[in-house]
Amino acid sequence: HISSHLGDDFIYRNRITAPTPNSVNYEQFDVTYSRMYRDWRLYGGLGLTIRKKEERDLLAAQLGAWYRK
């Protein structure tokens, strides 16, 4: 779960009391694998978005590396 509560102050200041449609917010189930190889951390993962297909792609993927010496 990745969440930011920066919007809470905005909602409070602008007295927003009813939900509005927002396709930017979504829930996603992620599976990530990470492994150290010498000075490198390699990772990859897949995500399944819990949202209508018309609003956001259902599948997501990520690959990456991090080097630390």
WOHUMO-V213753 format. One record per helix or strand of 3 or more residues. SS is the DSSP state (H for helix, E for strand). FROM is the first residue (numbers start at 0). LEN is the number of residues. If there is no record, write none. Layout:
((SS,FROM,LEN) (SS,FROM,LEN))
This chain:
((H,5,8) (E,26,11) (E,39,11) (E,58,9))
